[in-house]
C-alpha cells in the first residue's frame, strides 16, 4: 500500500480512501506443515476525479513490482483493484 500511495502522489492522483480484503490459498505439505501458494489483494481505492481511475488501477501493478513484501514472497501476489470516484456530500 505504501508504494502504491507514493506512486499515486507522484502521478497527481488524489486517494481519499483505501481498503483491502486480502485472501490467500494455502497448501499442506507432506509433513503436516503448510504454506501460502498465492495471495489475492482486493484493494478498493476512492479518488477525487474520474480521469484518475484508469491510472490508479494501473499503478497497483507497478507498486507490486517495487514492493519489498511482494518481492520477498515465494508465491504470487495478485492485485484485483477497484477504483471509484468519491461522490460529493451535501449538508
Secondary structure by P-SEA (a helix, b strand, c coil): caaaaaaaaaacccccbbbbbbbbbbbbccccbbbbcccccbbbbbbccccaaaaaaaaaaaaaaaccccccccbbbbbbbbbbccccccc
